[in-house]
């Protein structure tokens, strides 16, 4: 097997596959209220998704995460995961806002999508509505609880924002303790629309950790070398993690590529440039992958103008 390893020894073994740039929320750090989206005719077809991921498996791809936008809005979502489930992947995951999860539980289980990352930036209805411009908190929480009862492995992703939701830090710790679900706090990144708010609303992972340590002990938890998060367990049993993309970049261990819904493969979340791999033969794609290995930065770029919902993060 020819593995995808760059000159710095970083092996690409994970893919984030965006199925759509559309979303049924308008989180203020992600996109404006009047967002426009690509035509569905531009999406990679089900067969194209399968062919590309299948070839990457022959290059050592081990883990696949389906993203968006909101991936459950893709009309052919069920057909896509049914095909991808046939591939020799060690792990298939889904990143979602959780609103439509109840429509897909059986399909997800049947097709080996056992790992769910649910974006949830507030446990308070008013704050949730302010951030997302949607009144769906009760439904999201109900779907998370059902998913937990159904045996899915769940992680909650919270984008921490100063003056917006950072006062809920201990509420989320209590939520983790009460549900057994890991909660991860993400630093607000300088990507797309969020660049306008980042300086004012940014709060570092270290500040959040210091706040927690003032009230409880944090016990480090082992993680994979290429993990995006560093994790702890509190003395009460809560599971908390931190993704410090801004203050503690992990570029030196990054193992991920991102494929947009219209077939642009990117070596880095924070790079505008990528390579179109649709309509290419296997040999042509293999050559493009070698080029892409050289496009992965060793040091973290400062920011990117590309909209978060279209990157496939």
VEXVO-549456 format. One line per field, with one value per residue (C-alpha): residue number from 1; z, y, x negated. Coordinates in pm, 1 decimal. Layout:
BEGIN
num	[NUM / ...]
zz	[Z / ...]
yy	[Y / ...]
xx	[X / ...]
// end
This chain:
BEGIN
num	[1 / 2 / 3 / 4 / 5 / 6 / 7 / 8 / 9 / 10 / 11 / 12 / 13 / 14 / 15 / 16 / 17 / 18 / 19 / 20 / 21 / 22 / 23 / 24 / 25 / 26 / 27 / 28 / 29 / 30 / 31 / 32 / 33 / 34 / 35 / 36 / 37 / 38 / 39 / 40 / 41 / 42 / 43 / 44 / 45 / 46 / 47 / 48 / 49 / 50 / 51 / 52 / 53 / 54 / 55 / 56 / 57 / 58 / 59 / 60 / 61 / 62 / 63 / 64 / 65 / 66 / 67 / 68 / 69 / 70 / 71 / 72 / 73 / 74 / 75 / 76 / 77 / 78 / 79 / 80 / 81 / 82 / 83 / 84 / 85 / 86 / 87 / 88 / 89 / 90 / 91 / 92 / 93 / 94 / 95 / 96 / 97 / 98 / 99 / 100 / 101 / 102 / 103 / 104 / 105 / 106 / 107 / 108 / 109 / 110 / 111 / 112 / 113 / 114 / 115 / 116 / 117 / 118 / 119 / 120 / 121 / 122 / 123 / 124 / 125 / 126 / 127 / 128 / 129 / 130 / 131 / 132 / 133 / 134 / 135 / 136 / 137 / 138 / 139 / 140 / 141 / 142 / 143 / 144 / 145 / 146 / 147 / 148 / 149 / 150 / 151 / 152 / 153 / 154 / 155 / 156 / 157 / 158 / 159 / 160 / 161 / 162 / 163 / 164 / 165 / 166 / 167 / 168 / 169 / 170 / 171 / 172 / 173 / 174 / 175 / 176 / 177 / 178 / 179 / 180 / 181 / 182 / 183 / 184 / 185 / 186 / 187 / 188 / 189 / 190 / 191 / 192 / 193 / 194 / 195 / 196 / 197 / 198 / 199 / 200 / 201 / 202 / 203 / 204 / 205 / 206 / 207 / 208 / 209 / 210 / 211 / 212 / 213 / 214 / 215 / 216 / 217 / 218 / 219 / 220 / 221 / 222 / 223 / 224 / 225 / 226 / 227 / 228 / 229 / 230 / 231 / 232 / 233 / 234 / 235 / 236 / 237 / 238 / 239 / 240 / 241 / 242 / 243 / 244 / 245 / 246 / 247 / 248 / 249 / 250 / 251 / 252 / 253 / 254 / 255 / 256 / 257 / 258 / 259 / 260 / 261 / 262 / 263 / 264 / 265 / 266 / 267 / 268 / 269 / 270 / 271 / 272 / 273 / 274 / 275 / 276 / 277 / 278 / 279 / 280 / 281 / 282 / 283 / 284 / 285 / 286 / 287 / 288 / 289 / 290 / 291 / 292 / 293 / 294 / 295 / 296 / 297 / 298 / 299 / 300 / 301 / 302 / 303 / 304 / 305 / 306 / 307 / 308 / 309 / 310 / 311 / 312 / 313]
zz	[0.0 / -98.3 / 197.8 / 168.3 / 368.5 / 318.6 / 354.8 / 724.3 / 802.6 / 835.5 / 708.2 / 570.5 / 712.9 / 777.7 / 537.3 / 603.6 / 322.7 / 284.7 / 135.0 / 105.3 / 197.5 / 297.5 / 658.5 / 841.4 / 1101.5 / 1067.6 / 1343.8 / 1354.2 / 1347.7 / 1044.3 / 788.9 / 738.7 / 745.2 / 370.1 / 273.0 / -77.0 / -155.7 / -451.3 / -690.1 / -614.6 / -970.9 / -858.6 / -589.3 / -633.6 / -717.3 / -492.8 / -729.2 / -739.4 / -360.0 / -347.2 / -615.6 / -453.3 / -99.5 / -228.4 / -400.6 / -89.2 / 109.0 / -120.2 / -7.8 / 360.0 / 446.9 / 776.2 / 900.4 / 725.9 / 869.7 / 680.2 / 719.2 / 562.5 / 600.2 / 754.3 / 587.5 / 676.2 / 435.4 / 142.1 / -32.3 / -121.3 / 226.1 / 284.6 / -52.6 / 5.0 / 343.8 / 218.7 / -45.6 / 176.4 / 444.8 / 209.6 / 219.5 / 457.3 / 683.6 / 1053.1 / 1150.0 / 988.7 / 1167.2 / 1117.2 / 1219.0 / 1252.3 / 1430.4 / 1543.6 / 1422.5 / 1174.2 / 1354.1 / 1449.3 / 1081.1 / 1030.8 / 1337.8 / 1180.3 / 858.1 / 1048.0 / 1259.8 / 961.8 / 772.1 / 1046.3 / 1121.0 / 1495.6 / 1583.9 / 1607.4 / 1665.0 / 1747.5 / 1732.4 / 2034.7 / 2143.9 / 2425.7 / 2668.5 / 2714.7 / 2471.2 / 2438.0 / 2388.2 / 2146.0 / 1938.9 / 1947.7 / 1819.1 / 1563.5 / 1463.9 / 1522.3 / 1799.0 / 1790.4 / 2122.8 / 2272.3 / 1959.8 / 1944.9 / 2310.9 / 2265.4 / 1960.7 / 2147.9 / 2434.0 / 2190.0 / 2013.0 / 2347.1 / 2436.0 / 2093.3 / 2160.8 / 1937.9 / 2049.1 / 2085.3 / 2127.6 / 2178.1 / 2007.5 / 2168.8 / 1999.1 / 2301.4 / 2260.8 / 2515.4 / 2625.0 / 2429.6 / 2585.0 / 2799.6 / 3110.7 / 3037.5 / 3089.4 / 3411.6 / 3275.8 / 2999.5 / 3252.4 / 3449.2 / 3126.5 / 3058.7 / 3412.8 / 3398.5 / 3050.1 / 3018.1 / 2689.5 / 2613.2 / 2566.8 / 2367.7 / 2369.7 / 2042.2 / 2007.3 / 1769.0 / 1449.6 / 1199.4 / 916.4 / 677.9 / 843.7 / 1193.4 / 1121.8 / 1190.0 / 1545.6 / 1633.9 / 1805.0 / 2030.3 / 2110.0 / 2119.4 / 2442.7 / 2468.7 / 2575.3 / 2850.3 / 3003.0 / 3009.5 / 3165.2 / 3431.2 / 3512.5 / 3552.8 / 3766.3 / 4006.2 / 4088.3 / 4014.2 / 3941.0 / 3580.6 / 3513.1 / 3170.2 / 2937.2 / 2678.9 / 2313.5 / 1969.1 / 1845.5 / 1562.1 / 1772.2 / 1734.2 / 2101.7 / 2438.2 / 2698.7 / 3071.4 / 3318.0 / 3614.9 / 3966.0 / 3927.4 / 3611.5 / 3341.3 / 3015.2 / 2867.3 / 2572.4 / 2411.5 / 2047.5 / 2061.3 / 1689.7 / 1742.0 / 2050.8 / 2032.1 / 1666.0 / 1590.5 / 1229.2 / 1295.2 / 1359.7 / 1121.8 / 935.5 / 759.4 / 415.2 / 330.2 / 23.5 / -57.3 / -191.0 / -540.5 / -551.7 / -430.2 / -216.3 / 39.1 / 241.9 / 515.4 / 670.3 / 663.6 / 300.8 / 21.1 / -245.8 / -332.3 / -628.4 / -821.6 / -842.8 / -1007.1 / -1360.4 / -1314.6 / -1376.5 / -1089.6 / -1224.6 / -1254.8 / -902.1 / -767.2 / -922.2 / -777.3 / -432.1 / -447.5 / -535.0 / -249.1 / 0.6 / -74.2 / -15.1 / 352.1 / 559.4 / 849.4 / 1031.0 / 1088.3 / 843.6 / 1013.2 / 859.3 / 556.5 / 381.9 / 260.4 / 431.4 / 704.9 / 579.4 / 238.8 / 347.6 / 474.4 / 817.0]
yy	[0.0 / 345.4 / 571.1 / 946.1 / 1081.0 / 1427.9 / 1548.5 / 1624.7 / 1270.9 / 1355.7 / 1073.8 / 1157.1 / 898.8 / 1102.0 / 1273.6 / 1530.0 / 1493.1 / 1782.6 / 1674.0 / 2023.7 / 2384.6 / 2437.1 / 2466.3 / 2505.4 / 2735.1 / 3067.4 / 3061.3 / 3415.1 / 3309.1 / 3085.6 / 3267.2 / 3573.3 / 3549.3 / 3612.8 / 3337.3 / 3194.1 / 2836.6 / 2643.3 / 2476.3 / 2108.1 / 2030.7 / 2115.0 / 1846.9 / 1539.5 / 1254.5 / 951.5 / 746.8 / 1015.2 / 1027.7 / 650.6 / 633.9 / 902.6 / 765.0 / 410.8 / 513.7 / 696.9 / 377.0 / 215.3 / 491.6 / 417.3 / 623.9 / 494.3 / 742.9 / 937.0 / 1213.6 / 1346.2 / 1720.6 / 2020.9 / 2275.2 / 2042.5 / 1702.4 / 1567.3 / 1822.4 / 1633.3 / 1463.9 / 1158.0 / 1125.6 / 775.6 / 652.4 / 800.5 / 639.7 / 306.4 / 299.4 / 435.7 / 176.5 / -94.3 / 46.6 / -85.3 / 219.5 / 179.2 / 465.9 / 663.7 / 971.9 / 1254.7 / 1619.4 / 1766.5 / 2032.1 / 1752.7 / 1895.8 / 1616.3 / 1325.6 / 1158.9 / 1091.9 / 894.0 / 684.2 / 347.3 / 429.6 / 555.6 / 239.9 / 12.2 / 182.9 / 193.7 / 566.1 / 522.3 / 842.6 / 1169.1 / 1515.5 / 1747.5 / 2123.9 / 2278.1 / 2623.8 / 2683.7 / 2499.9 / 2809.4 / 2863.5 / 3239.1 / 3216.0 / 2925.8 / 3129.5 / 3433.0 / 3235.3 / 3017.1 / 3226.3 / 2913.2 / 2787.0 / 2421.6 / 2363.2 / 2129.2 / 1914.7 / 1898.4 / 1797.7 / 1533.5 / 1391.0 / 1381.2 / 1190.9 / 945.2 / 895.5 / 826.2 / 571.7 / 409.2 / 351.4 / 615.5 / 758.3 / 1131.6 / 1437.1 / 1783.1 / 2068.0 / 2411.5 / 2715.3 / 2922.8 / 3296.6 / 3565.3 / 3751.5 / 3515.3 / 3168.7 / 3146.8 / 3191.6 / 2842.4 / 2668.5 / 2495.9 / 2422.5 / 2217.3 / 2041.4 / 1948.8 / 1832.2 / 1600.4 / 1465.4 / 1397.9 / 1239.5 / 1076.7 / 1265.6 / 1431.3 / 1808.9 / 1983.4 / 2358.4 / 2504.5 / 2830.8 / 3075.9 / 3062.0 / 3334.3 / 3172.1 / 3341.6 / 3536.4 / 3480.5 / 3708.2 / 4007.4 / 3890.9 / 3692.1 / 3959.6 / 4071.9 / 3730.1 / 3510.6 / 3327.2 / 3087.7 / 2726.1 / 2803.6 / 3065.7 / 2814.4 / 2553.7 / 2800.7 / 2876.2 / 2506.3 / 2447.7 / 2715.0 / 2489.8 / 2131.1 / 1905.9 / 1817.7 / 1474.8 / 1444.0 / 1174.8 / 1003.4 / 1083.1 / 985.2 / 1172.4 / 1335.2 / 1423.2 / 1777.7 / 1797.3 / 1756.0 / 1605.4 / 1584.1 / 1416.1 / 1615.4 / 1474.3 / 1447.2 / 1235.1 / 1493.5 / 1451.2 / 1777.1 / 1850.9 / 2158.3 / 2231.0 / 2521.1 / 2582.8 / 2945.2 / 2936.6 / 2584.5 / 2485.2 / 2116.4 / 2147.4 / 1934.5 / 1625.9 / 1697.1 / 1390.3 / 1536.1 / 1643.7 / 1806.4 / 1746.2 / 2007.1 / 1920.1 / 2029.1 / 1825.2 / 2056.6 / 1872.1 / 2088.5 / 1996.7 / 2247.6 / 2405.3 / 2743.0 / 2745.2 / 2886.7 / 2690.0 / 2334.1 / 2099.4 / 1992.7 / 1614.1 / 1557.5 / 1424.1 / 1284.4 / 929.7 / 730.2 / 790.7 / 1163.9 / 1180.9 / 987.0 / 1246.5 / 1531.0 / 1372.3 / 1385.9 / 1753.9 / 1808.7 / 1657.2 / 1945.0 / 2201.3 / 2117.0 / 2395.9 / 2309.9 / 2633.6 / 2752.1 / 3017.9 / 3327.8 / 3320.8 / 3226.4 / 3410.4 / 3094.9 / 3044.8 / 2781.1 / 2614.0 / 2544.4 / 2406.4 / 2067.3 / 2118.6]
xx	[0.0 / -133.4 / -60.8 / -8.5 / -303.8 / -447.8 / -808.2 / -748.1 / -637.0 / -268.6 / -50.6 / 293.6 / 533.1 / 847.7 / 1087.4 / 1357.6 / 1611.5 / 1855.0 / 2188.4 / 2337.4 / 2267.2 / 2631.4 / 2742.5 / 3073.1 / 2913.0 / 2732.1 / 2473.0 / 2339.7 / 1973.4 / 2023.5 / 2236.3 / 2458.3 / 2836.2 / 2856.8 / 2613.0 / 2630.9 / 2534.9 / 2403.2 / 2643.1 / 2703.0 / 2593.7 / 2239.3 / 2234.0 / 2020.4 / 2255.2 / 2297.3 / 2081.0 / 1811.5 / 1798.1 / 1765.1 / 1495.3 / 1281.6 / 1305.6 / 1250.2 / 928.3 / 811.5 / 865.5 / 608.2 / 369.0 / 429.3 / 735.1 / 873.3 / 1129.9 / 1405.8 / 1619.8 / 1922.6 / 1966.6 / 2133.8 / 2287.6 / 2541.6 / 2484.4 / 2828.4 / 2978.8 / 2825.5 / 3119.9 / 2913.0 / 2758.3 / 2895.2 / 2773.1 / 2427.0 / 2367.8 / 2500.5 / 2228.4 / 1951.1 / 2028.7 / 1897.1 / 1545.5 / 1273.1 / 1282.5 / 1205.3 / 1434.8 / 1716.1 / 1843.3 / 2088.2 / 2071.7 / 2421.2 / 2623.8 / 2855.3 / 3185.5 / 3259.8 / 3093.1 / 3420.1 / 3492.2 / 3171.7 / 3092.3 / 3169.0 / 2984.9 / 2681.3 / 2658.8 / 2712.6 / 2431.0 / 2164.6 / 2192.8 / 2153.2 / 1964.7 / 2157.4 / 2011.2 / 2298.2 / 2248.3 / 2419.0 / 2308.8 / 2556.9 / 2783.7 / 2999.8 / 3286.2 / 3239.4 / 2864.3 / 2904.4 / 3151.9 / 2923.4 / 2625.6 / 2802.9 / 3106.0 / 3313.1 / 3543.4 / 3440.0 / 3265.0 / 3526.0 / 3529.1 / 3149.3 / 3121.4 / 3390.7 / 3211.9 / 2881.3 / 3043.2 / 3203.9 / 2871.5 / 2703.9 / 2972.2 / 2929.4 / 2560.7 / 2400.6 / 2066.7 / 2127.3 / 1910.5 / 2056.6 / 1868.1 / 1903.1 / 1750.7 / 1653.3 / 1719.0 / 1642.9 / 1952.7 / 2176.7 / 2166.3 / 1851.3 / 2068.7 / 2207.9 / 1873.0 / 1976.3 / 2325.0 / 2164.4 / 1940.2 / 2251.5 / 2415.9 / 2122.9 / 2127.7 / 2501.5 / 2507.8 / 2166.9 / 2115.5 / 1781.4 / 1799.1 / 1526.2 / 1468.0 / 1338.7 / 1153.1 / 1319.6 / 1115.1 / 1031.0 / 1225.0 / 1464.5 / 1743.6 / 1598.4 / 1302.9 / 1526.8 / 1601.4 / 1291.3 / 1084.3 / 1370.5 / 1517.7 / 1206.8 / 1136.8 / 844.0 / 861.3 / 610.3 / 838.7 / 1123.9 / 896.6 / 786.5 / 1149.1 / 1222.6 / 915.0 / 1035.4 / 1331.2 / 1224.7 / 930.6 / 858.6 / 709.8 / 538.8 / 672.3 / 451.0 / 523.5 / 400.7 / 93.8 / 291.7 / 595.2 / 725.0 / 820.5 / 653.1 / 878.6 / 944.5 / 1172.7 / 1299.3 / 1312.1 / 1691.2 / 1656.9 / 1726.2 / 1533.8 / 1405.3 / 1180.0 / 1030.4 / 952.4 / 709.5 / 667.0 / 567.8 / 345.2 / 197.5 / 198.3 / 148.6 / 29.1 / -279.2 / -63.9 / 224.6 / 349.2 / 654.2 / 760.8 / 1094.3 / 1308.4 / 1571.7 / 1916.1 / 1811.9 / 1492.2 / 1215.6 / 963.5 / 783.9 / 479.5 / 559.0 / 867.2 / 693.2 / 583.5 / 797.9 / 615.9 / 709.3 / 722.3 / 1031.3 / 1034.0 / 1370.4 / 1372.1 / 1021.3 / 906.1 / 757.9 / 407.9 / 471.5 / 610.3 / 312.3 / 81.6 / 287.4 / 267.1 / -111.0 / -88.4 / 154.3 / -89.4 / -323.7 / -47.1 / 3.4 / -159.2 / -385.9 / -302.8 / 52.4 / 177.5 / 319.9 / 667.4 / 872.0 / 1154.3 / 1328.5 / 1669.0 / 1662.6 / 1980.2 / 1822.0 / 1484.4 / 1593.1 / 1438.5]
// end
